[in-house]
Amino acid sequence: MSIVFVVFVLASACTGTGGEADGPSTTSAAPGEFGGTLSFMAFGDPEELMAYRELIDAFQVAEPGVTVEFIETSDRDDLIARLSTAFAGGAPPDLFLMN
């Protein structure tokens, strides 16, 4: 199920210790001590998008130092176009869902 995948990805994204200048990780962060913003791009039916929003809200309560920017796309074609543009411009979302 895609919701379970999103939970896993959001949780694992917050345990990294990376040091990328443009990335969401803070240097020398211990697991569970991430602070910053994650961008998440996805599309879906209205019910699915609502479930993502609820999941993001619950995640932000559990990880108060993390802000998740949810980028909704209208459909799969819009998602592919926006991802292509974001990657070409060097600023892709931190997380994205591909069905």
GROMACS elastic network, one bead per residue, 0.5 to 0.9 nm:
[ bonds ]
;  ai    aj funct       b0    kb
    1     4     6  0.56874   500
    1     5     6  0.67513   500
    2     6     6  0.62657   500
    2     7     6  0.87337   500
    2    97     6  0.83022   500
    2    99     6  0.86880   500
    3     6     6  0.51024   500
    3     7     6  0.62991   500
    3     8     6  0.86642   500
    3    48     6  0.86552   500
    3    51     6  0.77462   500
    3    52     6  0.72042   500
    3    55     6  0.79985   500
    4     7     6  0.51450   500
    4     8     6  0.62417   500
    4     9     6  0.86412   500
    5     8     6  0.50908   500
    5     9     6  0.60950   500
    5    10     6  0.85317   500
    6     9     6  0.50410   500
    6    10     6  0.59425   500
    6    11     6  0.83450   500
    6    52     6  0.81681   500
    6    55     6  0.84406   500
    6    95     6  0.87391   500
    6    96     6  0.89331   500
    6    97     6  0.80059   500
    7    10     6  0.52346   500
    7    11     6  0.59995   500
    7    12     6  0.84333   500
    7    55     6  0.74585   500
    7    56     6  0.86352   500
    7    59     6  0.80830   500
    8    11     6  0.51961   500
    8    12     6  0.59830   500
    8    13     6  0.84186   500
    9    12     6  0.51270   500
    9    13     6  0.59178   500
    9    14     6  0.86813   500
    9    95     6  0.76779   500
   10    13     6  0.51509   500
   10    14     6  0.65820   500
   10    38     6  0.85030   500
   10    40     6  0.89842   500
   10    56     6  0.86246   500
   10    59     6  0.78773   500
   10    95     6  0.79888   500
   11    14     6  0.54476   500
   11    15     6  0.69210   500
   11    32     6  0.86276   500
   11    59     6  0.81238   500
   12    15     6  0.53260   500
   12    16     6  0.71137   500
   13    16     6  0.59835   500
   13    24     6  0.87380   500
   13    25     6  0.83915   500
   13    34     6  0.87050   500
   13    38     6  0.84081   500
   13    94     6  0.85759   500
   13    95     6  0.86411   500
   14    17     6  0.84753   500
   14    24     6  0.87618   500
   14    25     6  0.76347   500
   14    31     6  0.70064   500
   14    32     6  0.63005   500
   14    33     6  0.75046   500
   14    34     6  0.53462   500
   14    35     6  0.80115   500
   14    38     6  0.89718   500
   14    63     6  0.85245   500
   14    66     6  0.81390   500
   15    25     6  0.87144   500
   15    29     6  0.79236   500
   15    30     6  0.69889   500
   15    32     6  0.55938   500
   15    33     6  0.74074   500
   15    34     6  0.66743   500
   16    25     6  0.65563   500
   16    26     6  0.84663   500
   16    29     6  0.73072   500
   16    30     6  0.77249   500
   16    31     6  0.66417   500
   16    32     6  0.87516   500
   16    34     6  0.76572   500
   17    25     6  0.61508   500
   17    26     6  0.65453   500
   17    27     6  0.59988   500
   17    28     6  0.55697   500
   17    29     6  0.50913   500
   17    30     6  0.66161   500
   17    31     6  0.75187   500
   17    34     6  0.81047   500
   18    23     6  0.79727   500
   18    24     6  0.84231   500
   18    25     6  0.54197   500
   18    26     6  0.66958   500
   18    27     6  0.60998   500
   18    28     6  0.75101   500
   18    29     6  0.80456   500
   19    22     6  0.87541   500
   19    23     6  0.75587   500
   19    24     6  0.88159   500
   19    25     6  0.63091   500
   19    26     6  0.62766   500
   19    28     6  0.76355   500
   20    24     6  0.76880   500
   20    25     6  0.68901   500
   20    26     6  0.80988   500
   20    27     6  0.80688   500
   21    24     6  0.83617   500
   21    25     6  0.85003   500
   21    26     6  0.88397   500
   22    25     6  0.86009   500
   22    91     6  0.87726   500
   23    26     6  0.82335   500
   23    38     6  0.87728   500
   23    94     6  0.79115   500
   24    34     6  0.84588   500
   24    35     6  0.78259   500
   24    36     6  0.57737   500
   24    37     6  0.59163   500
   24    38     6  0.61602   500
   24    39     6  0.88848   500
   24    94     6  0.77182   500
   25    28     6  0.88053   500
   25    29     6  0.75432   500
   25    34     6  0.65573   500
   25    35     6  0.72268   500
   25    36     6  0.70687   500
   25    37     6  0.87306   500
   26    29     6  0.56522   500
   26    33     6  0.88373   500
   26    34     6  0.64781   500
   26    35     6  0.66965   500
   26    36     6  0.75972   500
   29    32     6  0.80501   500
   29    33     6  0.57459   500
   29    34     6  0.59855   500
   29    35     6  0.84398   500
   30    33     6  0.53586   500
   30    34     6  0.72638   500
   31    34     6  0.70350   500
   32    35     6  0.89847   500
   32    63     6  0.75849   500
   33    63     6  0.82420   500
   33    65     6  0.77748   500
   34    63     6  0.80598   500
   34    65     6  0.66867   500
   34    66     6  0.68403   500
   35    63     6  0.83658   500
   35    64     6  0.81545   500
   35    66     6  0.50645   500
   35    67     6  0.80350   500
   36    65     6  0.63994   500
   36    66     6  0.50382   500
   36    67     6  0.61814   500
   36    68     6  0.85739   500
   37    65     6  0.85405   500
   37    66     6  0.56495   500
   37    68     6  0.56287   500
   37    69     6  0.69860   500
   38    66     6  0.72893   500
   38    67     6  0.62460   500
   38    69     6  0.60673   500
   38    70     6  0.85145   500
   38    93     6  0.76891   500
   38    94     6  0.58473   500
   38    95     6  0.74606   500
   39    67     6  0.84564   500
   39    68     6  0.57103   500
   39    70     6  0.60614   500
   39    71     6  0.70618   500
   39    92     6  0.86297   500
   39    93     6  0.50497   500
   39    94     6  0.51377   500
   39    95     6  0.61543   500
   39    96     6  0.82083   500
   40    68     6  0.69351   500
   40    69     6  0.60811   500
   40    71     6  0.58679   500
   40    72     6  0.83552   500
   40    93     6  0.59164   500
   40    94     6  0.61598   500
   40    96     6  0.53472   500
   40    97     6  0.79764   500
   41    69     6  0.83737   500
   41    70     6  0.60171   500
   41    72     6  0.58602   500
   41    73     6  0.71611   500
   41    79     6  0.76403   500
   41    83     6  0.84541   500
   41    93     6  0.64914   500
   41    94     6  0.83231   500
   41    95     6  0.63904   500
   41    97     6  0.65466   500
   42    49     6  0.81277   500
   42    52     6  0.88851   500
   42    70     6  0.78242   500
   42    71     6  0.65500   500
   42    72     6  0.54281   500
   42    73     6  0.60507   500
   42    74     6  0.87902   500
   42    75     6  0.86071   500
   42    76     6  0.85662   500
   42    79     6  0.69017   500
   42    95     6  0.87112   500
   42    96     6  0.57871   500
   42    97     6  0.52000   500
   42    98     6  0.75828   500
   43    48     6  0.83040   500
   43    49     6  0.70302   500
   43    71     6  0.85246   500
   43    72     6  0.56379   500
   43    74     6  0.60557   500
   43    75     6  0.55889   500
   43    76     6  0.66515   500
   43    78     6  0.85770   500
   43    79     6  0.69097   500
   43    97     6  0.77157   500
   43    98     6  0.88059   500
   44    47     6  0.77942   500
   44    48     6  0.55560   500
   44    49     6  0.57612   500
   44    72     6  0.83578   500
   44    73     6  0.80654   500
   44    74     6  0.76758   500
   44    75     6  0.68755   500
   44    76     6  0.83625   500
   45    48     6  0.51762   500
   45    49     6  0.62231   500
   45    50     6  0.86074   500
   45    75     6  0.89104   500
   46    49     6  0.51270   500
   46    50     6  0.61414   500
   46    51     6  0.86463   500
   47    50     6  0.50728   500
   47    51     6  0.62575   500
   47    52     6  0.87660   500
   48    52     6  0.63183   500
   48    53     6  0.87150   500
   49    52     6  0.50375   500
   49    53     6  0.62607   500
   49    54     6  0.86813   500
   49    72     6  0.78243   500
   50    53     6  0.50453   500
   50    54     6  0.62173   500
   50    55     6  0.85541   500
   51    54     6  0.50870   500
   51    55     6  0.60742   500
   51    56     6  0.85372   500
   52    56     6  0.60469   500
   52    57     6  0.85370   500
   52    70     6  0.84923   500
   53    56     6  0.50584   500
   53    57     6  0.61362   500
   53    58     6  0.86408   500
   53    70     6  0.76489   500
   54    57     6  0.50536   500
   54    58     6  0.62009   500
   54    59     6  0.85385   500
   55    58     6  0.51307   500
   55    59     6  0.60689   500
   55    60     6  0.86054   500
   56    60     6  0.61177   500
   56    61     6  0.86356   500
   56    67     6  0.88375   500
   56    68     6  0.67008   500
   56    69     6  0.89015   500
   56    70     6  0.81390   500
   57    60     6  0.51863   500
   57    61     6  0.63620   500
   57    62     6  0.87907   500
   57    68     6  0.85260   500
   58    61     6  0.51385   500
   58    62     6  0.63475   500
   58    63     6  0.86266   500
   59    62     6  0.50501   500
   59    63     6  0.59796   500
   59    64     6  0.81958   500
   59    66     6  0.84436   500
   59    68     6  0.86582   500
   60    64     6  0.52503   500
   60    65     6  0.75818   500
   60    66     6  0.60449   500
   60    67     6  0.64258   500
   60    68     6  0.73217   500
   61    64     6  0.54087   500
   61    65     6  0.89839   500
   61    66     6  0.89139   500
   63    66     6  0.56777   500
   63    67     6  0.85001   500
   64    67     6  0.76299   500
   71    93     6  0.85801   500
   72    75     6  0.88918   500
   72    79     6  0.84006   500
   73    76     6  0.76496   500
   73    77     6  0.88129   500
   73    78     6  0.59027   500
   73    79     6  0.55419   500
   73    82     6  0.81540   500
   74    77     6  0.81463   500
   74    78     6  0.59942   500
   74    79     6  0.73729   500
   75    78     6  0.53076   500
   75    79     6  0.62374   500
   75    80     6  0.88052   500
   76    80     6  0.62105   500
   76    81     6  0.86044   500
   76    98     6  0.82819   500
   76    99     6  0.82950   500
   77    80     6  0.51727   500
   77    81     6  0.61662   500
   77    82     6  0.85657   500
   78    81     6  0.50923   500
   78    82     6  0.60086   500
   78    83     6  0.84051   500
   79    82     6  0.52067   500
   79    83     6  0.59615   500
   79    84     6  0.84298   500
   79    96     6  0.89651   500
   79    97     6  0.89442   500
   79    98     6  0.85544   500
   80    83     6  0.51292   500
   80    84     6  0.59921   500
   80    85     6  0.85559   500
   80    98     6  0.88298   500
   81    84     6  0.51450   500
   81    85     6  0.62211   500
   81    86     6  0.85826   500
   82    85     6  0.51054   500
   82    86     6  0.60208   500
   82    87     6  0.85524   500
   82    92     6  0.89074   500
   83    87     6  0.60172   500
   83    88     6  0.83720   500
   83    92     6  0.65259   500
   83    93     6  0.78037   500
   83    96     6  0.85367   500
   84    87     6  0.52778   500
   84    88     6  0.60189   500
   84    89     6  0.84828   500
   84    92     6  0.83754   500
   85    88     6  0.50803   500
   85    89     6  0.60268   500
   85    90     6  0.85648   500
   85    91     6  0.86569   500
   85    92     6  0.81551   500
   86    89     6  0.50946   500
   86    90     6  0.61797   500
   86    91     6  0.51440   500
   86    93     6  0.73906   500
   87    90     6  0.50086   500
   87    91     6  0.58397   500
   87    93     6  0.84644   500
   88    91     6  0.77392   500
   88    92     6  0.82321   500
   89    92     6  0.77063   500
   91    94     6  0.88425   500
   92    95     6  0.84076   500
   92    96     6  0.89886   500
   93    96     6  0.65871   500
